[in-house]
Amino acid sequence: MNSALGFLLCVVGVLPFAGCAVQRYRAAPLVPAESASGFESRSLSDANLQAFVEKSLGQPASSWPPKAWDLQRLSVIGLYFSPEVQAARARLEEAEAAIVTAGARPNPVFDLSPGVPSPYLLTLDFAVPLETRGKRGYRLRSARNLNEAAQFDLADTAWKVHSAVRRALLDHLLAARSLDLFHSEEQVRNEQVKLLQERFVVGDIPRPELDLARIELSKTHLAIRAAEGQVGETKVALAAAMGLPASALEATSFDWADLDSPPSAQSFSLQEIRREAVLDRLDIRRALAQYAAAENDLQLEIAKQYPDVQIGPGYTYEERDNFFTLGLSITLPIFNRNRGPIAEAEAKRREAAATFVQKQAQVMGDSERALATYSAALNELAEADQSLRQLQDTQLRMTQLAVQIGEEDRLTLNGMQLENAAVARARLDALGRAQIALGELEDAVQRPLSPADQFRLGPQSPALSKATPEAAR
């Protein structure tokens, strides 16, 4: 009996120390009013923003804040504030915790059976579970592959944020340029109406010609009001893409150095684009990691056909007699050979393989279509550039010289300037289509294609580190 009491005291003494490692619950209430207030208080003057941008871009800022925000910095700020990136980072942390779960070993079992009401009967059993056929290894490999998939999911989410910021910035800059063109046209049409008014007064032209010019001037006024609204809308959209309130971008200027010179289609080879799309895209690599996890899950279910065992010593005290035993417990696989879970795992592996092949076929088609669209848009932009240069270098310049020497009047030059404004707007539209097509081509390979854009993302990119300032709050 003394040995039994000693063993019991030993177990009871160990339990308090095990309790010291118990994690306590920490409440984290979600208050809508507080989260809304936190969103409204976001700004580009955030105390930790400069350090995050410098860490993400790998170089110190020459001046802070910069005079004009470029695409790279705006994209990094989007990663800093984006709720989508924070949600993807939380999924990654969940996948990392799943590795700990998968690697956990089963706890031993202690059983105490005292005699009631007789004090001369006591049974103590201590069983240690042992997993067989490498089940723990399969669980760990599956969890690690899912963790890798979560890393690619985070990088894929970050790329989508970059893509949304790029499109929003493009729309805003194009809207601002369009507004400038309409203002220039307004000045020309004001002069046209003034010149026609003078001719009408002296009887050189009929009233309908003057009225038509006034109507066109009114249309230009309306176009300016619409363009002003579009500038405001696109700035709000840019702030939303970055995870900021619209007030954060007030009095902020933007820069896109190579906006007017997208790279030529000849600088990309179809084979290279196709290869990068089907091999290096983040969602492709994520699907491949998910297939590897499905493979591990199937191996685990097959291993479960072999039962685990429990082994451990036992002690019984009965009427002043001591009995020591060594027990072995095993589940006999007679009625259930785990066929159902194995079939499910096989089906999930086939589904993961089909998903991977489907994704590859989809991105291959998307990349080829995006390259063809970009090539066509560049041809359109080149033709618009040629028309604008020809108009400015020949016809407009010759008309200006003719006006200076008195061979043509101001009204003729005015008409040529209006033609130039129309061609400039057409050229701006063509530039917008080319840049949109370039963005779609970049989305197809999920990497920047413009030489000035070095915004590259991978699972280990500094911008995706868990220790980001915003995520640490």
Buried (B, 14 or more C-beta within 10 A) or exposed (E): EEEBEEBBEEEEEEEEEEEEEEEEEEEEEEEEEEEEEEEEEBBBEBEEBBEBBBBBBEEEEEEEBBEEBBBBBBBBBBBBBBEBBBEBBBBBBEBBEBBEEBEEEEEEEBEBEEEEEEEEBBBBBBBBBEBEBBBBBBBBBBBBBBBBBBBBBBBBBBBBBBBBBBBBBBBBBBBBBBBEBBEBBBEBBBBBBEBBEBBBEEEEBEEEEBEEBBEBBEEBEEBBEBBBEBBEBBBBBBBBBBBBBBEBBEEBEBBBEEBBEBBEBEEBEEEEBBBBBBEEBBBBBBBBBBBBBBBBBBBBBBBBBBBBBBBBBBBBBEEEEEEEEEEEEEEEEEEEEBEEBBEEBBEBBEEBBEBBEEBBEBBBEBBBEBBBBBBBBBEBBEEBBEBBEEBBEEEBEEBEEBBEEEEBEBBEBBEBBBBBBEBBBBBBBBBBBBBBBBBBBBBBBBBBBBEBBEBEBBBEBBBBEEEBBBBEE
